[in-house]
Amino acid sequence: MAEYKITGIAWVVDRNRYLNSGLKIMKLLHIALGILVPPVGVFLTFGVGSTLFINIGLTLLGWVPGSIHAVWAIVKQDQDLDKSVYK
């Protein structure tokens, strides 16, 4: 019986590690899209809203301002989520 519990705990730890690695891959994907196609990265992170419209406007002014805003917004949103989860 003790073996089953240890195996069960190990499975939960492995599952959490797998889920965390998936979240890291999604973060990197959002950042990469924020650099390559800024409005798409912002849309996937925030949906339709003021942040998306600001990013579209900045991207129309130039690719660099749109990319900088997209990466900043995606990273900032991720930091805010981490703060709320680990309070």
N, C-alpha and C positions, 0 to 999 in steps of 0.2 A: 504494500500500500504506500509506503514512503517513497518508493521509486516513482510511482505514478504522480505523486505531488511534485516531486523535483522535476520530472519531465514536463508536467503541466506548467510549472513556473518558468522553466527554460523556454517552453513554447511561447508563453506570453512575452517574455523578454525578447525573443527572436522576432516575434510578430511586431512588437513596438519598434524595434530597430528597423525592420523592413518598412513600416509605415513612415518613420522619420526620414528614411532615405528617399522615399517617394516624395515627401514634402520638399526635401532639398532639391530634388530634380525639378519639381514644379516651380520652385522659386527661381532656379537658374533659367528655366525656360521662359518665365515671364520677363526676367531681366534681359535675356538674349533678344526676345521679341521687342522689348522696350528700346533696345539699341538699334535693331534692324528696321523695324516698322513700329515706331513709337505709339501710334494710336491703338494698335492691336494689343500690345502689352498692357496698356492702361485699361483698355476695355475688358480684357480677361481678368484683371485684378479688381477693378472698381465697377464694371458694368457701365450703363449709360448714366452720366451725371455731369456735374460741373467740371470735375477733373478731366474727363474725356474731352469736353468741349474746349477747355483751356489747352489741352495737349494738341488737339487738332489745329487750333489757331497758331500755336507755336510751331507746329510742324509745317504749316503753310508759310510761315516766315522763314523757315529753313530747317533742314534735317537735324542740325546740331542742337538748336534750342529745344526742339521736340524730344530728341533723345535724352538730353540732360534732364529735362523735366520728367520724362517717363521713368528713368532709372531712379531719380530722387523720389518720386511719388511711390513707386513700387517698394523701394527699400524702406521708406518712412512708414508705409502702411504695415509692412512686415514687422517693423520694430514696435509699432503700436499694438499689434496683435500679441507679440511676445510679452509686452509689459502687462497687458490685460490678463493673459493666461498665467503668468508667473507672479502675480501680485501676492 
